Amino acid sequence: MARGEEIVELARQSLGVKYVWGGNSLTSGIDCSGLVQQVFKAYGIALPRVTYDQINVGYSVQPNKLRPGDLVFFDTDRKRSGPDHVGIYIGGGKFIHAPRPGDKVKISSLAEGYYMDRWMGGRRVPGVSASASSGGGEALEVAPKLDAHELAEAYGMSYAFFKSQPELWKMLNKAVEGQWTGQKFQAEVKNSSWWKNHSSSLRQAQVLAKTDPATYKATIEAARVMARQMAVQAGAILSEANVNKLAGNLVHLDWNEAQVANFLGQYVKFGADKTLGGLAGQAANAIKREAYGLGIAISDQAVLNNAQYLVRGLTTMEKISGSLRQQAAGLYPAFAEQIKAGANIQDLAQPYVQVLAQELQLPETDIDAFSPKIKAALNRAGPDGQPSPMNLNDFTQVVRNDPGWRRTPSTAERTMNIGRQVLRDMGLVS
């Protein structure tokens, strides 16, 4: 009967031998199941060649009951069910194996997260005796328990993180006591309140904060810089507290563009000069131009409200424009259909603007649809009470009835010419 330590010692002699798929040489090249088969063969123990068959030899051994010379099996190829990797347990929570192409025969720890997650089971091969130091016979060498620090690292987290979460801290202690496998621990973690009540991004951030505080701090600072840039682009004015809040949500909750926009839109405000910046400023200018073109007087508060809704993604310029056109159609009922079809009231008022400018000798740039005479002409009601815009001849007469018309230079000159003609006709002047 071979001693487990003897099997381990022979396997150690192959440390550094390159991995060769299907290889059977303990000195020039070998794969995982070949290493196991050839080492045991040297002690007269015949084992099948492949891992899928080797796991059927002997009987099952729990992780905390392993002893040198036992076989340990793993499922490393998730595309196929069943064991596809095997090693020889050497004691102390370690095993020797030929991992993969490009690697060499080496010693690894069962506590490594990769192997804990892929653990399939341990097997004791008939014909291998217990450690002589254990007192002979079949007494077992109990694998030394891994402490909480080792297990925490093996699970991809830190001891400090587990300690910061009472529920997980209690779970870690149970895992240490029971030497849980990676699968069992992960299943328990995913069933915890901490896992269920926190998003994936928040869980990752909490782990990072305790596992790698420097990286976490740098991540938060980068998010703060990004938060300020986003605020400028949106036209939002953020306090330091809100910068920190947005940065935290970017890191902890992995906010998307819509969530960021909704947050920033709440802090779109006028600057000292009553203007807006960024996207909000662009929206405000577009809203003002649209309202002016439609002959609507719009307040600063209405502009601000619409700009905020636009930044937050609660409305669009198309919807804002549609609302303004509805208002304009109500203000200028005679032109309602044209306005709804896309007409601009300032364009429709242009003939009246030209008459008023010409008759009162004013620059056209000083006159628009907001001028009282033009607004009255556009909204005049006919004899039947229905909207009926004033024709240009009537509008011209209305303008000439204005006292200002008589004071224009051309009107005064025409009056003088008429007076001279009357005097000449009377023979009072030559």
VOSE-710926 format. One record per residue (C-alpha): residue number from 1; residue in three letters; y, z, x. Coordinates in pm, 1 decimal, m for minus. Last residue first. Example, Ala and Ser with C-alpha at 12.3 -4.5 7.8 and 13.67 -1.06 7.14 Angstrom:
<atoms>
> k:r:y:z:x
> 2:SER:m106.0:714.0:1367.0 $
> 1:ALA:m450.0:780.0:1230.0 $
</atoms>
This chain:
<atoms>
> k:r:y:z:x
> 430:SER:13403.2:m5764.4:m4749.0 $
> 429:VAL:13436.4:m5434.9:m4921.7 $
> 428:LEU:13571.2:m5336.4:m5258.5 $
> 427:GLY:13486.6:m5666.7:m5415.5 $
> 426:MET:13263.6:m5492.9:m5674.3 $
> 425:ASP:12963.0:m5688.5:m5550.6 $
> 424:ARG:13050.3:m5580.6:m5198.3 $
> 423:LEU:13059.3:m5215.3:m5305.6 $
> 422:VAL:12719.9:m5250.1:m5474.0 $
> 421:GLN:12572.2:m5417.3:m5164.2 $
> 420:ARG:12709.1:m5141.7:m4942.0 $
> 419:GLY:12546.2:m4875.6:m5162.2 $
> 418:ILE:12208.5:m5056.7:m5157.0 $
> 417:ASN:12221.3:m5076.0:m4780.8 $
> 416:MET:12301.7:m4706.1:m4756.2 $
> 415:THR:12005.0:m4617.0:m4979.8 $
> 414:ARG:11770.7:m4833.5:m4772.2 $
> 413:GLU:11896.8:m4658.5:m4457.6 $
> 412:ALA:11836.1:m4316.1:m4608.5 $
> 411:THR:11484.9:m4418.3:m4714.9 $
> 410:SER:11405.5:m4551.5:m4366.3 $
> 409:PRO:11535.7:m4236.1:m4197.1 $
> 408:THR:11326.9:m3999.5:m4417.7 $
> 407:ARG:11528.9:m3751.7:m4619.9 $
> 406:ARG:11456.7:m3912.2:m4953.7 $
> 405:TRP:11075.7:m3883.2:m4894.5 $
> 404:GLY:11110.5:m3511.9:m4827.8 $
> 403:PRO:11230.8:m3453.0:m5177.2 $
> 402:ASP:10888.4:m3575.9:m5300.3 $
> 401:ASN:10917.1:m3827.5:m5578.0 $
> 400:ARG:10832.9:m4095.2:m5326.1 $
> 399:VAL:10492.1:m3930.9:m5264.4 $
> 398:VAL:10411.4:m3935.8:m5634.8 $
> 397:GLN:10512.0:m4301.5:m5649.8 $
> 396:THR:10276.7:m4387.6:m5364.2 $
> 395:PHE:9996.2:m4196.3:m5532.9 $
> 394:ASP:10048.2:m4399.0:m5849.9 $
> 393:ASN:10020.2:m4716.0:m5649.5 $
> 392:LEU:9719.7:m4580.8:m5451.4 $
> 391:ASN:9508.9:m4503.2:m5759.2 $
> 390:MET:9457.9:m4136.2:m5842.6 $
> 389:PRO:9096.3:m4017.8:m5836.3 $
> 388:SER:8933.9:m3975.6:m6181.3 $
> 387:PRO:8724.8:m3666.0:m6241.9 $
> 386:GLN:8658.4:m3629.4:m6617.1 $
> 385:GLY:8907.1:m3463.0:m6848.2 $
> 384:ASP:8913.1:m3761.7:m7082.9 $
> 383:PRO:9268.2:m3844.6:m6981.1 $
> 382:GLY:9157.1:m3850.7:m6616.7 $
> 381:ALA:9126.7:m3551.2:m6384.3 $
> 380:ARG:9276.7:m3565.5:m6035.2 $
> 379:ASN:9055.1:m3436.3:m5752.7 $
> 378:LEU:9126.5:m3697.4:m5486.2 $
> 377:ALA:9497.6:m3709.6:m5572.5 $
> 376:ALA:9525.1:m3329.1:m5564.9 $
> 375:LYS:9353.5:m3313.7:m5223.5 $
> 374:ILE:9587.7:m3583.9:m5097.3 $
> 373:LYS:9898.7:m3406.7:m5221.6 $
> 372:PRO:9779.9:m3068.0:m5087.2 $
> 371:SER:9689.6:m3192.8:m4736.4 $
> 370:PHE:9326.4:m3077.5:m4674.5 $
> 369:ALA:9202.9:m3437.0:m4682.3 $
> 368:ASP:9394.0:m3508.2:m4361.0 $
> 367:ILE:9746.7:m3547.9:m4222.4 $
> 366:ASP:9894.3:m3459.8:m3882.2 $
> 365:THR:9689.6:m3726.1:m3702.2 $
> 364:GLU:9844.3:m3985.7:m3933.0 $
> 363:PRO:10181.3:m3919.4:m3766.5 $
> 362:LEU:10454.8:m3875.8:m4031.8 $
> 361:GLN:10699.6:m4131.8:m4168.5 $
> 360:LEU:10701.6:m3979.2:m4517.0 $
> 359:GLU:10606.2:m4307.4:m4682.3 $
> 358:GLN:10387.3:m4431.6:m4397.4 $
> 357:ALA:10203.5:m4107.5:m4336.3 $
> 356:LEU:10145.5:m4046.3:m4707.5 $
> 355:VAL:10022.4:m4402.4:m4762.7 $
> 354:GLN:9793.8:m4392.2:m4455.4 $
> 353:VAL:9644.4:m4054.7:m4552.8 $
> 352:TYR:9577.6:m4183.7:m4903.6 $
> 351:PRO:9380.3:m4476.4:m4759.8 $
> 350:GLN:9193.8:m4230.2:m4526.0 $
> 349:ALA:9071.5:m3993.4:m4799.3 $
> 348:LEU:8725.8:m4150.1:m4819.1 $
> 347:ASP:8694.5:m4117.4:m4441.9 $
> 346:GLN:8789.0:m3748.7:m4454.7 $
> 345:ILE:8545.3:m3704.9:m4741.8 $
> 344:ASN:8253.0:m3825.9:m4528.1 $
> 343:ALA:7984.5:m4029.9:m4703.3 $
> 342:GLY:7618.5:m3941.5:m4657.0 $
> 341:ALA:7456.8:m4028.2:m4989.9 $
> 340:LYS:7532.2:m3681.6:m5120.8 $
> 339:ILE:7898.6:m3743.3:m5041.7 $
> 338:GLN:7894.5:m4079.0:m5223.0 $
> 337:GLU:7731.2:m3922.9:m5529.5 $
> 336:ALA:7980.2:m3636.9:m5540.8 $
> 335:PHE:8291.9:m3850.3:m5492.6 $
> 334:ALA:8464.0:m3773.6:m5823.2 $
> 333:PRO:8322.8:m3419.6:m5802.6 $
> 332:TYR:8518.9:m3331.3:m5486.5 $
> 331:LEU:8477.6:m2953.6:m5447.6 $
> 330:GLY:8126.8:m2949.5:m5597.6 $
> 329:ALA:8009.8:m3244.4:m5388.1 $
> 328:ALA:8162.1:m3069.3:m5086.7 $
> 327:GLN:7957.2:m2756.5:m5151.7 $
> 326:GLN:7635.4:m2958.6:m5182.8 $
> 325:ARG:7730.7:m3144.1:m4867.6 $
> 324:LEU:7768.2:m2813.0:m4683.9 $
> 323:SER:7422.4:m2702.9:m4798.0 $
> 322:GLY:7266.1:m3027.7:m4681.3 $
> 321:SER:7438.2:m2996.6:m4344.4 $
> 320:ILE:7301.0:m2643.6:m4303.2 $
> 319:LYS:6952.8:m2766.0:m4395.9 $
> 318:GLU:6968.5:m3051.2:m4145.8 $
> 317:MET:7114.5:m2820.4:m3882.8 $
> 316:THR:6803.6:m2606.9:m3919.8 $
> 315:THR:6727.8:m2264.2:m4067.7 $
> 314:LEU:6544.5:m1939.2:m3993.1 $
> 313:GLY:6474.2:m2039.5:m3632.3 $
> 312:ARG:6653.2:m1735.5:m3496.7 $
> 311:VAL:6907.2:m1960.7:m3322.1 $
> 310:LEU:6981.1:m2141.4:m3649.6 $
> 309:TYR:7010.2:m1820.0:m3847.8 $
> 308:GLN:7258.1:m1684.5:m3594.3 $
> 307:ALA:7464.4:m2005.6:m3598.3 $
> 306:ASN:7471.4:m1998.8:m3979.6 $
> 305:ASN:7596.2:m1641.0:m3983.9 $
> 304:LEU:7858.3:m1710.7:m3716.2 $
> 303:VAL:7995.6:m2015.7:m3899.2 $
> 302:ALA:8009.2:m1818.7:m4225.9 $
> 301:GLN:8189.0:m1535.8:m4047.3 $
> 300:ASP:8440.7:m1777.5:m3896.0 $
> 299:SER:8523.8:m1903.9:m4244.5 $
> 298:ILE:8464.5:m2259.7:m4366.4 $
> 297:ALA:8731.5:m2475.2:m4531.7 $
> 296:ILE:8544.8:m2778.2:m4663.7 $
> 295:GLY:8683.3:m3130.9:m4649.2 $
> 294:LEU:8346.1:m3288.5:m4570.6 $
> 293:GLY:8451.5:m3398.5:m4223.4 $
> 292:TYR:8589.3:m3050.6:m4159.9 $
> 291:ALA:8261.2:m2885.6:m4264.1 $
> 290:GLU:8056.0:m3115.5:m4043.2 $
> 289:ARG:8281.8:m3063.4:m3743.7 $
> 288:LYS:8275.5:m2684.3:m3794.8 $
> 287:ILE:7895.6:m2681.8:m3825.6 $
> 286:ALA:7854.0:m2892.5:m3509.7 $
> 285:ASN:8085.8:m2664.5:m3315.9 $
> 284:ALA:7898.9:m2355.9:m3436.1 $
> 283:ALA:7560.3:m2508.0:m3347.5 $
> 282:GLN:7672.7:m2586.8:m2994.2 $
> 281:GLY:7809.9:m2235.7:m2959.4 $
> 280:ALA:7484.4:m2082.9:m3088.7 $
> 279:LEU:7285.5:m2291.3:m2840.3 $
> 278:GLY:7488.7:m2150.2:m2553.2 $
> 277:GLY:7814.4:m1969.0:m2618.5 $
> 276:LEU:8015.3:m1866.3:m2921.5 $
> 275:THR:8392.3:m1861.6:m2953.4 $
> 274:LYS:8636.3:m1609.8:m3097.4 $
> 273:ASP:8824.5:m1579.3:m2767.0 $
> 272:ALA:8682.1:m1233.9:m2689.9 $
> 271:GLY:8330.4:m1364.9:m2749.0 $
> 270:PHE:8175.9:m1406.3:m3090.2 $
> 269:LYS:7827.5:m1267.1:m3136.2 $
> 268:VAL:7463.7:m1382.5:m3131.7 $
> 267:TYR:7265.4:m1058.7:m3105.0 $
> 266:GLN:7029.5:m1104.4:m3400.7 $
> 265:GLY:6953.5:m1457.3:m3284.6 $
> 264:LEU:6805.1:m1316.8:m2964.1 $
> 263:PHE:6514.5:m1145.6:m3142.6 $
> 262:ASN:6429.6:m1443.2:m3363.5 $
> 261:ALA:6448.9:m1674.0:m3061.6 $
> 260:VAL:6213.4:m1453.7:m2858.2 $
> 259:GLN:5960.8:m1444.6:m3143.3 $
> 258:ALA:5978.8:m1821.8:m3188.7 $
> 257:GLU:5942.8:m1887.8:m2815.3 $
> 256:ASN:5627.5:m1675.5:m2783.7 $
> 255:TRP:5613.0:m1303.6:m2706.5 $
> 254:ASP:5344.7:m1192.5:m2461.0 $
> 253:LEU:5333.7:m844.4:m2617.9 $
> 252:HIS:5357.2:m629.7:m2304.7 $
> 251:VAL:5531.6:m866.6:m2066.3 $
> 250:LEU:5768.8:m1055.1:m2296.7 $
> 249:ASN:5808.2:m749.2:m2519.1 $
> 248:GLY:5909.9:m535.3:m2223.1 $
> 247:ALA:6161.4:m794.0:m2106.3 $
> 246:LEU:6311.9:m809.2:m2456.6 $
> 245:LYS:6348.4:m431.1:m2473.1 $
> 244:ASN:6489.8:m411.1:m2121.6 $
> 243:VAL:6752.8:m674.0:m2202.8 $
> 242:ASN:6816.4:m485.2:m2528.1 $
> 241:ALA:6886.6:m162.1:m2341.1 $
> 240:GLU:7103.6:m348.2:m2091.3 $
> 239:SER:7313.7:m473.3:m2383.5 $
> 238:LEU:7261.0:m831.2:m2494.0 $
> 237:ILE:7518.2:m1092.2:m2600.0 $
> 236:ALA:7332.6:m1390.7:m2743.9 $
> 235:GLY:7449.4:m1749.4:m2688.7 $
> 234:ALA:7093.8:m1883.0:m2688.9 $
> 233:GLN:7102.2:m2014.3:m2332.7 $
> 232:VAL:7282.1:m1701.7:m2211.8 $
> 231:ALA:7025.0:m1476.9:m2383.6 $
> 230:MET:6735.0:m1675.9:m2238.8 $
> 229:GLN:6877.7:m1633.1:m1889.5 $
> 228:ARG:6917.3:m1257.6:m1941.7 $
> 227:ALA:6558.7:m1226.4:m2066.3 $
> 226:MET:6428.4:m1429.2:m1771.8 $
> 225:VAL:6592.4:m1192.4:m1525.2 $
> 224:ARG:6446.9:m896.6:m1716.1 $
> 223:ALA:6103.0:m1064.2:m1715.0 $
> 222:ALA:6119.4:m1096.2:m1337.1 $
> 221:GLU:6203.5:m724.0:m1321.1 $
> 220:ILE:5906.9:m641.3:m1544.9 $
> 219:THR:5668.3:m843.8:m1327.7 $
> 218:ALA:5803.6:m684.3:m1008.8 $
> 217:LYS:5745.8:m337.5:m1156.3 $
> 216:TYR:5391.5:m433.0:m1259.6 $
> 215:THR:5321.1:m572.7:m913.5 $
> 214:ALA:5437.2:m248.5:m752.7 $
> 213:PRO:5249.6:m32.7:m1004.6 $
> 212:ASP:4910.7:m196.7:m931.7 $
> 211:THR:4636.1:m12.1:m1120.0 $
> 210:LYS:4853.3:205.9:m1342.1 $
> 209:ALA:5108.0:m50.7:m1459.4 $
> 208:LEU:4847.9:m328.1:m1433.0 $
> 207:VAL:4615.7:m152.4:m1679.5 $
> 206:GLN:4898.2:m102.7:m1927.2 $
> 205:ALA:5008.8:m463.8:m1889.6 $
> 204:GLN:4656.6:m594.6:m1944.4 $
> 203:ARG:4612.6:m387.3:m2258.6 $
> 202:LEU:4949.8:m505.3:m2387.6 $
> 201:SER:4858.3:m870.6:m2324.4 $
> 200:SER:4523.3:m835.1:m2502.9 $
> 199:SER:4683.9:m670.7:m2804.6 $
> 198:HIS:4647.4:m297.2:m2859.9 $
> 197:ASN:4506.7:m109.7:m3160.2 $
> 196:LYS:4144.6:m226.8:m3130.5 $
> 195:TRP:4116.4:m165.7:m2756.5 $
> 194:TRP:4272.7:180.5:m2764.2 $
> 193:SER:4074.6:272.9:m3075.6 $
> 192:SER:3753.9:213.4:m2880.6 $
> 191:ASN:3484.3:m36.3:m2978.0 $
> 190:LYS:3584.2:m278.0:m2704.1 $
> 189:VAL:3559.1:7.8:m2452.2 $
> 188:GLU:3206.9:97.1:m2569.2 $
> 187:ALA:3086.5:m262.3:m2537.5 $
> 186:GLN:3249.5:m287.1:m2195.3 $
> 185:PHE:3068.9:28.4:m2082.5 $
> 184:LYS:2733.0:m89.6:m2209.1 $
> 183:GLN:2769.2:m431.0:m2047.8 $
> 182:GLY:2878.2:m284.7:m1714.5 $
> 181:THR:2575.0:m56.7:m1703.5 $
> 180:TRP:2616.2:312.0:m1774.9 $
> 179:GLN:2549.1:570.9:m1506.1 $
> 178:GLY:2491.6:834.5:m1777.4 $
> 177:GLU:2716.0:1102.5:m1632.5 $
> 176:VAL:2957.0:855.0:m1484.1 $
> 175:ALA:2972.2:661.1:m1811.4 $
> 174:LYS:3033.1:983.3:m2004.2 $
> 173:ASN:3319.6:1064.9:m1769.8 $
> 172:LEU:3459.1:716.1:m1819.1 $
> 171:MET:3445.9:756.6:m2197.8 $
> 170:LYS:3644.6:1080.0:m2186.7 $
> 169:TRP:3905.8:907.7:m1973.8 $
> 168:LEU:3902.4:612.2:m2213.6 $
> 167:GLU:4004.8:830.8:m2508.2 $
> 166:PRO:4253.3:1032.6:m2305.8 $
> 165:GLN:4427.7:721.1:m2162.9 $
> 164:SER:4631.6:805.8:m1851.4 $
> 163:LYS:4318.4:920.6:m1663.4 $
> 162:PHE:4158.4:583.0:m1722.0 $
> 161:PHE:4463.3:415.7:m1570.1 $
> 160:ALA:4467.9:643.5:m1265.7 $
> 159:TYR:4099.9:570.5:m1197.0 $
> 158:SER:4183.0:203.3:m1189.8 $
> 157:MET:4054.5:m92.2:m1384.6 $
> 156:GLY:3816.9:m381.6:m1314.8 $
> 155:TYR:3507.2:m200.3:m1442.4 $
> 154:ALA:3380.8:m160.3:m1084.7 $
> 153:GLU:3710.4:1.2:m990.4 $
> 152:ALA:3667.5:264.5:m1262.0 $
> 151:LEU:3302.9:312.0:m1165.6 $
> 150:GLU:3387.5:376.8:m804.0 $
> 149:HIS:3665.7:623.9:m887.2 $
> 148:ALA:3450.3:804.1:m1144.9 $
> 147:ASP:3167.2:867.1:m899.1 $
> 146:LEU:2861.2:650.0:m850.7 $
> 145:LYS:2542.1:843.8:m893.5 $
> 144:PRO:2297.7:836.4:m606.3 $
> 143:ALA:1985.6:634.9:m694.1 $
> 142:VAL:1702.8:868.8:m780.0 $
> 141:GLU:1417.9:836.5:m532.5 $
> 140:LEU:1103.8:872.2:m741.0 $
> 139:ALA:785.6:1064.0:m673.0 $
> 138:GLU:489.0:824.9:m686.8 $
> 137:GLY:281.1:990.2:m421.2 $
> 136:GLY:463.8:1111.0:m114.5 $
> 135:GLY:708.2:1399.6:m70.3 $
> 134:SER:1033.5:1219.2:m127.0 $
> 133:SER:1072.6:1151.0:241.6 $
> 132:ALA:772.1:919.4:232.0 $
> 131:SER:963.2:705.0:m18.7 $
> 130:ALA:746.6:592.4:m305.5 $
> 129:SER:470.6:335.1:m268.6 $
> 128:VAL:473.2:m36.9:m338.3 $
> 127:GLY:140.4:m186.2:m457.4 $
> 126:PRO:254.4:m257.0:m812.2 $
> 125:VAL:613.5:m390.6:m827.2 $
> 124:ARG:877.1:m173.5:m996.4 $
> 123:ARG:1127.4:m371.5:m1203.1 $
> 122:GLY:1499.8:m324.8:m1268.1 $
> 121:GLY:1700.0:m484.0:m1546.4 $
> 120:MET:1929.7:m761.6:m1668.4 $
> 119:TRP:2262.5:m669.8:m1508.3 $
> 118:ARG:2531.0:m939.8:m1547.3 $
> 117:ASP:2835.9:m721.6:m1615.5 $
> 116:MET:2725.3:m469.1:m1355.4 $
> 115:TYR:2681.0:m750.6:m1106.9 $
> 114:TYR:3036.6:m885.5:m1137.9 $
> 113:GLY:3191.1:m538.8:m1175.3 $
> 112:GLU:3049.9:m426.6:m843.4 $
> 111:ALA:2865.6:m96.9:m899.2 $
> 110:LEU:2527.4:m253.9:m823.1 $
> 109:SER:2657.7:m292.3:m470.8 $
> 108:SER:2595.3:m587.5:m240.4 $
> 107:ILE:2400.2:m646.0:81.9 $
> 106:LYS:2383.3:m994.8:228.1 $
> 105:VAL:2175.0:m1308.1:274.1 $
> 104:LYS:2427.0:m1584.4:324.9 $
> 103:ASP:2675.7:m1781.7:114.1 $
> 102:GLY:2752.6:m2152.2:76.7 $
> 101:PRO:2494.3:m2190.8:m197.0 $
> 100:ARG:2444.5:m1857.4:m380.8 $
> 99:PRO:2362.1:m1488.6:m355.0 $
> 98:ALA:2066.5:m1431.8:m118.1 $
> 97:HIS:1989.2:m1064.5:m183.6 $
> 96:ILE:1992.7:m706.4:m57.5 $
> 95:PHE:2064.1:m418.5:m295.6 $
> 94:LYS:2291.3:m114.8:m300.1 $
> 93:GLY:2326.9:190.2:m532.9 $
> 92:GLY:2234.6:427.4:m250.2 $
> 91:GLY:1890.8:273.8:m209.9 $
> 90:ILE:1763.7:m65.1:m80.7 $
> 89:TYR:1704.7:m247.0:m411.3 $
> 88:ILE:1566.1:m596.4:m354.3 $
> 87:GLY:1747.9:m885.1:m522.0 $
> 86:VAL:1706.5:m1129.0:m808.4 $
> 85:HIS:1912.2:m1400.0:m981.1 $
> 84:ASP:1840.1:m1629.0:m1276.4 $
> 83:PRO:1743.5:m1378.5:m1544.3 $
> 82:GLY:1738.1:m1490.2:m1908.9 $
> 81:SER:1953.4:m1712.7:m2124.3 $
> 80:ARG:2113.2:m2024.8:m1983.9 $
> 79:LYS:2482.6:m2119.1:m2001.2 $
> 78:ARG:2577.3:m1767.6:m1891.2 $
> 77:ASP:2441.0:m1832.3:m1544.2 $
> 76:THR:2458.1:m1503.4:m1353.3 $
> 75:ASP:2192.5:m1315.1:m1553.7 $
> 74:PHE:2079.4:m1043.3:m1313.1 $
> 73:PHE:1758.3:m882.7:m1187.6 $
> 72:VAL:1688.1:m587.6:m956.8 $
> 71:LEU:1352.6:m547.9:m778.3 $
> 70:ASP:1229.2:m211.7:m651.9 $
> 69:GLY:1163.0:m172.5:m278.3 $
> 68:PRO:1387.5:128.3:m229.3 $
> 67:ARG:1407.0:344.7:m544.8 $
> 66:LEU:1559.1:289.0:m887.8 $
> 65:LYS:1558.9:573.1:m1140.8 $
> 64:ASN:1931.6:571.0:m1223.5 $
> 63:PRO:1921.0:199.4:m1304.4 $
> 62:GLN:1620.2:239.8:m1540.0 $
> 61:VAL:1290.5:93.1:m1419.9 $
> 60:SER:1078.9:m162.3:m1609.4 $
> 59:TYR:719.9:m238.0:m1515.9 $
> 58:GLY:529.8:m461.9:m1278.2 $
> 57:VAL:574.7:m839.9:m1272.4 $
> 56:ASN:746.2:m1016.9:m1565.0 $
> 55:ILE:1081.1:m1032.3:m1384.7 $
> 54:GLN:914.9:m1242.6:m1112.1 $
> 53:ASP:848.0:m1525.0:m1358.8 $
> 52:TYR:1209.3:m1610.8:m1446.2 $
> 51:THR:1307.3:m1538.4:m1085.0 $
> 50:VAL:1089.8:m1814.0:m941.0 $
> 49:ARG:809.5:m1812.2:m682.0 $
> 48:PRO:560.4:m1574.1:m844.8 $
> 47:LEU:469.9:m1263.1:m640.3 $
> 46:ALA:174.0:m1193.1:m412.6 $
> 45:ILE:178.3:m858.3:m230.1 $
> 44:GLY:8.1:m869.5:110.2 $
> 43:TYR:285.3:m696.1:298.2 $
> 42:ALA:436.1:m1018.9:437.8 $
> 41:LYS:406.3:m1164.0:86.4 $
> 40:PHE:655.3:m900.6:m34.9 $
> 39:VAL:920.7:m1031.6:204.5 $
> 38:GLN:835.5:m1397.3:128.9 $
> 37:GLN:851.3:m1362.8:m250.5 $
> 36:VAL:1176.3:m1162.1:m256.5 $
> 35:LEU:1357.9:m1396.0:m18.0 $
> 34:GLY:1226.0:m1699.6:m206.5 $
> 33:SER:1358.1:m1554.5:m533.2 $
> 32:CYS:1708.0:m1531.2:m388.6 $
> 31:ASP:1718.0:m1853.8:m184.6 $
> 30:ILE:1613.3:m1913.0:176.4 $
> 29:GLY:1717.4:m2074.2:502.8 $
> 28:SER:1637.4:m2056.7:872.7 $
> 27:THR:1501.5:m1706.9:939.9 $
> 26:LEU:1329.7:m1577.7:625.5 $
> 25:SER:1216.3:m1932.3:549.8 $
> 24:ASN:1123.9:m2021.6:190.2 $
> 23:GLY:1419.7:m2233.1:76.5 $
> 22:GLY:1433.1:m2364.6:m282.5 $
> 21:TRP:1813.5:m2360.1:m269.8 $
> 20:VAL:1915.2:m2275.3:84.3 $
> 19:TYR:2128.6:m1964.2:141.4 $
> 18:LYS:2204.7:m1902.0:506.9 $
> 17:VAL:2042.9:m1617.6:699.2 $
> 16:GLY:2303.9:m1348.0:765.6 $
> 15:LEU:2076.8:m1057.9:679.3 $
> 14:SER:1715.2:m1173.1:715.4 $
> 13:GLN:1607.9:m870.6:920.1 $
> 12:ARG:1731.2:m650.8:634.0 $
> 11:ALA:1445.6:m785.3:414.9 $
> 10:LEU:1193.6:m651.8:664.5 $
> 9:GLU:1357.3:m309.5:657.3 $
> 8:VAL:1368.0:m306.3:276.4 $
> 7:ILE:997.6:m382.3:251.0 $
> 6:GLU:923.7:m107.0:500.6 $
> 5:GLU:1146.0:137.4:308.8 $
> 4:GLY:950.5:66.3:m11.9 $
> 3:ARG:623.2:156.1:154.1 $
> 2:ALA:343.1:m94.5:133.1 $
> 1:MET:0.0:0.0:0.0 $
</atoms>
